[in-house]
C-alpha cells in the first residue's frame, strides 16, 4: 500500500513542477508581449550582424 501513495505523490509533484514550469514560461511571455519593440528590434539587428560577419 506504500507504492500506490508514493505513485500518487510523484504524480502530484510532477504536476506541480509542470504547472510551475508552464507558469514561468507564461510569465516571461507576458512581459515580452508588453515590450515587443525592444525584443523584436534587438532580434533583427543581431541576426543581421551575424550574417554580415559570416559574409
C-alpha positions in Angstrom: 0.0 0.0 0.0 3.0 2.3 0.2 3.7 2.1 -3.5 0.3 3.5 -4.6 0.5 6.5 -2.3 4.1 7.2 -3.5 3.0 7.0 -7.1 0.2 9.4 -6.4 2.6 11.8 -4.6 5.1 11.6 -7.6 2.2 12.4 -9.9 1.1 15.4 -7.8 4.7 16.7 -7.5 5.2 16.3 -11.3 2.0 18.1 -11.9 3.2 20.9 -9.6 6.5 21.1 -11.4 4.8 21.1 -14.8 2.4 23.8 -13.7 5.2 25.9 -12.3 7.3 25.4 -15.4 4.3 26.4 -17.6 3.6 29.4 -15.3 7.2 30.5 -15.5 7.2 30.2 -19.3 3.9 32.1 -19.4 5.1 34.8 -17.1 8.1 35.8 -19.4 5.8 35.7 -22.4 3.6 38.4 -20.8 6.5 40.8 -20.3 7.8 40.1 -23.8 4.4 41.0 -25.2 4.4 44.2 -23.2 7.7 45.2 -24.8 7.8 43.5 -28.2 9.6 46.5 -29.9 12.6 46.1 -27.6 12.9 42.3 -28.1 11.9 42.4 -31.7 14.2 45.3 -32.5 17.2 43.7 -30.9 16.5 40.4 -32.7 16.7 41.6 -36.3 19.9 43.6 -35.8 21.6 40.6 -34.1 20.8 38.3 -37.0 21.9 40.9 -39.5 25.2 41.5 -37.7 25.8 37.7 -37.6 25.1 37.4 -41.4 27.4 40.4 -42.1 30.2 38.8 -40.1 29.6 35.5 -41.9 29.8 37.2 -45.2 
